[in-house]
Amino acid sequence: MIIRTRLAAGVCTLLAALTAGLAFPAGAAAGEPTGQDAPKVDLVLDVSGSMRARDIDGQSRMAAAKQAFNEVLDATPEEVELGIRTLGADYPGDDRKTGCKDTAQLYPVGPLDRTEAKTAVATLTPTGWTPIGPALLKAADDLDGGDGSKRIVLISDGEDTCAPLDPCEVAREIAAKGIGLTIDTLGLVPTAKLSRQLSCIAEATGGTYTSVEHQDELTDRVNQLVDRAADPVVTPVATEGADRCAGAPTLKSGLYTDREEFGQQRFYRVDVRPGQELRASVSVAADRAVNPGYGVLMRAVTSKGREIVRGEAAGNGRTDVISTGLRYPKAESDDEDAPAEAVCLAVSHSFSAASGVKATPGLPLELTVDVVDAPSQAGDVAAFGLGRGWWLLGVLILTGFLAGLVWGWLSRWRVAVWRTN
């Protein structure tokens, strides 16, 4: 039973993921790229005093970063709006309060003038503190507005020096806004502590972390990230589930994001007409340290709370994402005017925050919803999960049984002939 349940949940998740987007109406589906706004990238560069260190291919970290930026600016696609923000570039003093405000927009996010941007980069000199948290908040404001892709590329050689404004918490707050912003991080000659901090920042928004020790690695990686911003992407639509079915938001086919607190349950409503099939999946990301032992549960229930079908997954140990899914086909009706059924998706998880880790905002979840034409034998699929596959299994068992009988009879006949001879 356990194996069958897990297999069915895995199949449902795969089918839901594969079919998401296939039946979305043009211009109306949630999460569909519109192509109306240009992709935006904000390069955030650490210009603190430690960037003077000469340990990247015989040159200073600052010189390596400048050279990489010049090559990246030459290769930036025309359709990408790019900006450059600095942290620790202007204040050389020892006053922490002032140093932690030291972040500025070196080149505004917009259509790229390569000569002007290169001139601005050439003026940079390693100077002060490392206010990563404040810089990320300002960079998010730099990219505010529009529905195109948004990406921050943070390059630093040291951990933040402006706690208690924890950069990981800042990244989670940015992700919780649901503006579709991704933060990628690169660590120059990183220590273990810096790697942990930059990894945490990236994971909070679905970005990537890269360790860099050579100038060509820095150039290649930043170029990849800028090019990635120009690729067409499906931006999930931010939604907010309700604590009960009655007040749940109605979702159409599409991709959605939300946040779910520890120990909370979220409800979302989907209308399913006779002859249609609901396919849904959910992924919950552990964007901070959590305790071992966790699971995610998705249930399709009626408006009165009766469970129709469920999908669940569980694990133990470290994980980044856990997913599950379900399918609910609604049988055809003889009444052509039969109304749609309000199906509520109830989503919950059993993650718990590790000691000392903040519980808010909630963990990010991504919800895929697809409503398609149901199979001809919807009732069979709902009852067995594998549909006509059970008939095939029965045929294979019967065939194996008959083959065994025939083989046994032939073997006994051959032995009898051998003894006679």
C-alpha positions as CSV (number, residue, x, y, z in Angstrom):
1,M,0.0,0.0,0.0
2,I,2.8,2.4,0.9
3,I,4.7,1.7,-2.3
4,R,1.5,2.1,-4.4
5,T,0.7,5.4,-2.7
6,R,4.2,6.8,-3.2
7,L,4.2,5.6,-6.8
8,A,0.8,7.2,-7.5
9,A,1.9,10.5,-5.9
10,G,5.1,10.5,-8.0
11,V,3.3,9.8,-11.2
12,C,0.7,12.5,-10.4
13,T,3.5,15.1,-9.7
14,L,5.3,14.2,-12.9
15,L,2.1,14.4,-15.0
16,A,1.1,17.7,-13.4
17,A,4.5,19.2,-14.0
18,L,4.6,17.9,-17.6
19,T,1.2,19.2,-18.5
20,A,1.4,22.6,-16.8
21,G,1.1,25.3,-19.5
22,L,-0.2,23.1,-22.3
23,A,-3.8,24.2,-22.0
24,F,-3.3,27.8,-20.9
25,P,-5.4,30.2,-22.9
26,A,-3.2,32.8,-24.7
27,G,-2.9,36.0,-22.8
28,A,-5.1,34.8,-19.9
29,A,-3.1,32.1,-18.1
30,A,-1.5,32.8,-14.8
31,G,2.3,32.8,-15.0
32,E,2.5,33.0,-18.8
33,P,5.3,35.3,-20.1
34,T,3.9,38.3,-21.8
35,G,7.1,39.7,-23.4
36,Q,5.9,43.3,-22.6
37,D,8.7,44.3,-20.3
38,A,12.5,44.0,-20.8
39,P,14.4,41.7,-18.5
40,K,16.3,43.6,-15.8
41,V,19.7,42.8,-14.1
42,D,21.3,44.7,-11.2
43,L,25.0,43.8,-10.7
44,V,25.9,44.5,-7.0
45,L,29.6,44.7,-6.4
46,D,31.5,44.6,-3.1
47,V,34.0,47.5,-3.1
48,S,35.0,47.2,0.5
49,G,38.6,47.5,1.7
50,S,39.3,43.8,1.4
51,M,39.0,44.0,-2.4
52,R,42.6,45.3,-2.4
53,A,43.9,41.8,-1.7
54,R,46.1,40.5,-4.6
55,D,45.1,36.9,-4.9
56,I,43.3,36.5,-8.2
57,D,45.7,35.6,-11.0
58,G,48.4,37.9,-9.6
59,Q,46.1,41.0,-9.5
60,S,43.8,42.5,-6.9
61,R,40.2,41.4,-6.5
62,M,39.1,44.8,-7.6
63,A,41.1,44.7,-10.8
64,A,39.7,41.3,-11.6
65,A,36.2,42.5,-11.0
66,K,36.7,45.6,-13.2
67,Q,38.1,43.5,-16.1
68,A,35.2,41.0,-15.7
69,F,32.6,43.8,-15.7
70,N,34.1,45.4,-18.9
71,E,33.8,42.1,-20.7
72,V,30.3,41.5,-19.4
73,L,29.2,44.9,-20.5
74,D,30.5,44.2,-24.0
75,A,28.5,40.9,-24.2
76,T,25.3,42.1,-22.6
77,P,22.3,41.4,-24.9
78,E,20.6,44.5,-26.3
79,E,17.2,43.6,-24.8
80,V,18.5,43.4,-21.2
81,E,18.3,46.5,-19.0
82,L,21.3,46.5,-16.8
83,G,22.4,48.5,-13.8
84,I,25.4,48.5,-11.4
85,R,25.1,49.0,-7.6
86,T,28.1,49.2,-5.2
87,L,28.5,48.5,-1.5
88,G,31.3,49.9,0.6
89,A,32.6,52.2,-2.1
90,D,32.4,55.7,-0.6
91,Y,32.9,55.8,3.2
92,P,36.5,55.0,4.4
93,G,35.8,55.8,8.1
94,D,35.3,53.7,11.2
95,D,31.7,54.7,12.1
96,R,29.7,51.6,11.8
97,K,26.3,53.3,11.4
98,T,27.6,55.4,8.5
99,G,29.5,52.5,6.9
100,C,26.4,50.3,6.9
101,K,24.5,52.9,4.8
102,D,27.3,52.9,2.2
103,T,25.5,51.6,-0.9
104,A,24.9,53.6,-4.1
105,Q,23.6,53.1,-7.7
106,L,26.7,53.5,-9.8
107,Y,24.8,53.0,-13.1
108,P,21.0,53.1,-13.1
109,V,19.0,50.0,-14.4
110,G,17.9,50.8,-17.9
111,P,19.0,50.6,-21.6
112,L,22.8,50.1,-21.5
113,D,25.3,52.7,-22.6
114,R,28.4,50.6,-22.6
115,T,30.9,53.5,-22.7
116,E,29.2,55.3,-19.8
117,A,28.9,52.1,-17.7
118,K,32.6,51.3,-18.3
119,T,33.7,54.8,-17.3
120,A,31.7,54.5,-14.1
121,V,33.3,51.1,-13.2
122,A,36.8,52.5,-13.9
123,T,36.4,55.0,-11.0
124,L,35.9,52.4,-8.3
125,T,38.4,52.1,-5.5
126,P,38.2,49.6,-2.6
127,T,37.1,51.7,0.4
128,G,34.9,50.7,3.3
129,W,32.4,48.3,4.9
130,T,30.4,45.4,3.6
131,P,26.7,46.2,4.0
132,I,25.2,43.3,2.0
133,G,21.8,43.4,3.6
134,P,21.2,47.2,2.9
135,A,22.5,46.8,-0.6
136,L,20.1,44.0,-1.4
137,L,17.2,46.1,-0.2
138,K,18.2,49.0,-2.4
139,A,18.8,46.7,-5.3
140,A,15.3,45.3,-5.0
141,D,14.0,48.8,-5.3
142,D,16.2,49.4,-8.3
143,L,14.3,46.6,-10.1
144,D,10.9,47.5,-8.9
145,G,8.1,47.6,-11.5
146,G,7.2,45.7,-14.6
147,D,6.5,42.0,-15.1
148,G,9.7,41.0,-16.9
149,S,12.4,38.8,-15.3
150,K,14.4,40.5,-12.5
151,R,17.8,39.3,-11.3
152,I,20.3,40.6,-8.8
153,V,23.9,39.3,-9.2
154,L,25.8,39.9,-6.0
155,I,29.6,39.7,-6.0
156,S,31.4,39.8,-2.7
157,D,34.7,38.7,-1.1
158,G,33.5,38.9,2.5
159,E,30.5,38.3,4.7
160,D,28.2,41.1,5.8
161,T,29.6,43.5,8.5
162,C,26.2,45.1,9.3
163,A,24.4,42.6,11.4
164,P,21.8,42.3,12.9
165,L,20.3,43.1,9.5
166,D,20.9,39.5,8.4
167,P,21.3,39.3,4.5
168,C,19.6,35.9,4.5
169,E,16.5,37.4,6.3
170,V,16.6,40.2,3.8
171,A,16.6,37.8,0.9
172,R,13.6,35.9,2.4
173,E,11.7,39.1,2.8
174,I,12.4,40.0,-0.9
175,A,11.2,36.5,-2.0
176,A,8.1,36.8,0.2
177,K,7.0,39.9,-1.8
178,G,6.3,37.6,-4.7
179,I,7.8,40.0,-7.3
180,G,9.7,37.2,-9.1
181,L,13.2,38.5,-8.3
182,T,16.1,36.0,-8.2
183,I,19.4,36.7,-6.4
184,D,22.5,34.9,-7.7
185,T,25.7,35.2,-5.6
186,L,29.4,34.8,-6.4
187,G,32.1,34.5,-3.7
188,L,35.6,35.8,-4.5
189,V,38.2,33.5,-2.9
190,P,35.5,32.6,-0.3
191,T,35.9,31.3,3.2
192,A,33.5,28.7,4.6
193,K,31.5,31.4,6.5
194,L,31.1,33.5,3.3
195,S,30.1,30.5,1.3
196,R,27.4,29.6,3.8
197,Q,26.0,33.2,3.8
198,L,26.0,33.6,0.0
199,S,24.5,30.2,-0.4
200,C,21.7,31.1,2.0
201,I,21.0,34.4,0.2
202,A,20.7,32.6,-3.2
203,E,18.6,29.7,-1.9
204,A,16.1,32.1,-0.4
205,T,15.1,33.3,-3.9
206,G,15.8,30.2,-6.0
207,G,19.1,31.6,-7.2
208,T,22.6,30.0,-7.4
209,Y,25.8,30.4,-5.6
210,T,29.2,30.1,-7.3
211,S,32.7,30.1,-5.8
212,V,35.2,32.1,-7.9
213,E,39.0,32.1,-7.7
214,H,40.0,33.2,-11.2
215,Q,39.1,36.2,-13.3
216,D,37.9,34.2,-16.3
217,E,35.6,32.2,-14.0
218,L,34.1,35.5,-12.8
219,T,33.6,36.8,-16.3
220,D,32.0,33.5,-17.6
221,R,29.7,33.1,-14.7
222,V,28.4,36.7,-14.7
223,N,27.9,36.5,-18.5
224,Q,25.9,33.3,-18.1
225,L,23.6,34.9,-15.5
226,V,23.0,38.0,-17.6
227,D,22.2,35.9,-20.6
228,R,19.9,33.8,-18.5
229,A,17.9,36.9,-17.6
230,A,17.2,37.4,-21.4
231,D,15.7,33.9,-21.7
232,P,11.9,33.7,-21.8
233,V,10.6,32.5,-18.4
234,V,7.3,31.8,-16.8
235,T,6.9,34.1,-13.8
236,P,4.8,32.6,-11.1
237,V,1.8,34.7,-10.0
238,A,1.8,35.6,-6.3
239,T,-1.3,34.5,-4.5
240,E,-2.4,34.1,-0.9
241,G,-4.2,31.0,0.3
242,A,-6.9,31.1,2.9
243,D,-7.1,29.3,6.2
244,R,-10.4,27.6,5.2
245,C,-12.0,26.5,2.0
246,A,-14.9,29.0,2.0
247,G,-12.5,32.0,1.7
248,A,-10.0,30.5,-0.7
249,P,-8.9,32.3,-3.9
250,T,-10.1,30.8,-7.2
251,L,-7.2,29.8,-9.4
252,K,-7.2,29.0,-13.1
253,S,-4.6,26.9,-14.9
254,G,-1.2,28.4,-14.1
255,L,1.8,28.7,-11.8
256,Y,1.5,30.3,-8.4
257,T,3.7,31.2,-5.4
258,D,2.7,31.7,-1.8
259,R,4.3,31.5,1.7
260,E,3.1,29.0,4.3
261,E,3.9,29.4,8.0
262,F,5.0,26.4,10.1
263,G,2.0,24.3,11.2
264,Q,-0.3,26.2,8.9
265,Q,-2.7,24.9,6.2
266,R,-3.5,26.8,3.0
267,F,-6.6,26.5,0.8
268,Y,-7.0,27.3,-2.9
269,R,-10.2,26.8,-5.0
270,V,-10.3,25.4,-8.5
271,D,-13.5,25.0,-10.5
272,V,-13.8,21.6,-12.4
273,R,-16.5,21.0,-14.9
274,P,-17.9,17.5,-15.8
275,G,-15.6,15.8,-18.3
276,Q,-12.5,17.7,-17.0
277,E,-9.5,16.6,-14.9
278,L,-7.7,18.6,-12.3
279,R,-4.0,18.1,-12.1
280,A,-2.1,19.9,-9.4
281,S,1.3,19.7,-7.8
282,V,3.0,21.7,-5.0
283,S,6.7,22.2,-4.1
284,V,7.8,23.5,-0.7
285,A,11.4,24.9,-0.4
286,A,13.4,24.8,2.8
287,D,15.0,28.3,2.5
288,R,16.5,28.1,6.0
289,A,17.8,25.6,8.5
290,V,15.0,23.1,9.4
291,N,14.9,20.0,11.6
292,P,15.2,16.5,10.1
293,G,11.9,14.8,9.4
294,Y,9.4,16.6,7.2
295,G,6.6,16.1,4.7
296,V,4.2,17.8,2.4
297,L,0.5,16.9,1.9
298,M,-1.9,18.1,-0.8
299,R,-5.6,17.2,-0.6
300,A,-8.4,17.8,-3.0
301,V,-11.6,18.3,-0.9
302,T,-15.2,19.3,-1.6
303,S,-16.6,22.6,-0.4
304,K,-18.1,20.7,2.5
305,G,-14.7,19.2,3.5
306,R,-15.0,15.7,2.2
307,E,-11.7,14.4,0.9
308,I,-11.6,13.3,-2.7
309,V,-8.0,12.4,-3.3
310,R,-4.6,13.2,-1.8
311,G,-0.9,13.3,-2.7
312,E,1.9,13.2,-0.1
313,A,5.6,12.9,0.3
314,A,8.0,12.6,3.2
315,G,11.7,12.7,3.9
316,N,14.4,12.8,6.6
317,G,17.7,14.7,6.6
318,R,18.7,17.7,4.5
319,T,16.6,18.8,1.6
320,D,16.1,21.9,-0.6
321,V,12.7,21.1,-2.1
322,I,10.0,18.5,-1.5
323,S,7.1,18.0,-3.9
324,T,3.9,16.0,-4.4
325,G,0.8,16.1,-6.6
326,L,-2.6,14.7,-7.4
327,R,-5.2,14.1,-10.1
328,Y,-8.9,14.4,-9.9
329,P,-11.0,13.5,-13.1
330,K,-14.7,14.5,-12.9
331,A,-17.0,12.2,-14.8
332,E,-19.1,13.3,-17.7
333,S,-22.7,14.4,-17.0
334,D,-25.8,13.9,-19.1
335,D,-26.8,17.4,-18.2
336,E,-25.1,19.8,-20.6
337,D,-25.7,22.7,-18.2
338,A,-24.3,20.9,-15.2
339,P,-22.4,23.5,-13.1
340,A,-18.7,23.3,-12.3
341,E,-17.7,21.7,-9.0
342,A,-15.7,23.8,-6.6
343,V,-12.7,21.7,-5.6
344,C,-10.5,23.0,-2.8
345,L,-6.8,22.2,-2.7
346,A,-5.6,22.0,0.9
347,V,-1.8,22.3,1.3
348,S,0.2,21.7,4.5
349,H,3.8,20.7,5.4
350,S,5.5,19.4,8.5
351,F,8.7,21.3,8.4
352,S,9.9,22.8,11.7
353,A,12.4,25.6,12.2
354,A,15.8,24.6,13.7
355,S,16.8,26.2,17.0
356,G,17.5,29.9,16.8
357,V,16.0,30.2,13.2
358,K,13.2,32.7,12.6
359,A,9.9,31.1,11.7
360,T,8.7,34.1,9.6
361,P,8.1,34.7,6.8
362,G,6.7,31.2,6.0
363,L,8.4,28.7,3.7
364,P,8.0,29.4,0.0
365,L,5.7,27.1,-2.0
366,E,5.1,26.8,-5.7
367,L,1.7,25.6,-6.9
368,T,1.0,24.2,-10.4
369,V,-2.7,24.0,-11.4
370,D,-3.9,22.5,-14.7
371,V,-7.5,21.7,-15.8
372,V,-7.7,19.6,-18.9
373,D,-10.1,17.3,-20.7
374,A,-10.5,14.1,-18.6
375,P,-9.8,10.5,-19.9
376,S,-12.8,8.7,-21.3
377,Q,-13.0,6.4,-18.2
378,A,-12.6,9.1,-15.5
379,G,-14.0,6.9,-12.8
380,D,-11.4,4.2,-13.4
381,V,-8.6,6.7,-13.1
382,A,-10.0,8.1,-9.9
383,A,-10.5,4.7,-8.3
384,F,-7.2,3.1,-9.3
385,G,-4.8,5.8,-10.2
386,L,-3.3,3.7,-12.9
387,G,-6.4,3.5,-15.0
388,R,-6.3,0.7,-17.6
389,G,-2.9,-0.3,-16.4
390,W,-4.5,-2.8,-14.0
391,W,-6.0,-4.7,-17.0
392,L,-2.6,-4.9,-18.5
393,L,-1.2,-6.2,-15.2
394,G,-3.9,-8.8,-15.1
395,V,-3.2,-10.0,-18.6
396,L,0.5,-10.2,-17.9
397,I,-0.1,-12.3,-14.7
398,L,-2.5,-14.7,-16.6
399,T,0.0,-15.0,-19.5
400,G,2.8,-15.9,-17.1
401,F,0.6,-18.4,-15.3
402,L,-0.3,-20.2,-18.6
403,A,3.3,-20.1,-19.8
404,G,4.4,-21.7,-16.6
405,L,1.9,-24.6,-17.0
406,V,2.9,-25.2,-20.6
407,W,6.6,-25.2,-19.7
408,G,6.0,-27.6,-16.8
409,W,4.1,-30.0,-19.0
410,L,6.8,-29.9,-21.7
411,S,9.5,-30.5,-19.1
412,R,7.7,-33.5,-17.7
413,W,7.2,-34.9,-21.2
414,R,10.8,-34.6,-22.1
415,V,11.9,-36.3,-18.8
416,A,9.4,-39.2,-19.5
417,V,10.8,-39.6,-23.1
418,W,14.4,-39.6,-21.7
419,R,13.6,-42.3,-19.2
420,T,11.9,-44.5,-21.8
421,N,15.0,-44.2,-24.1
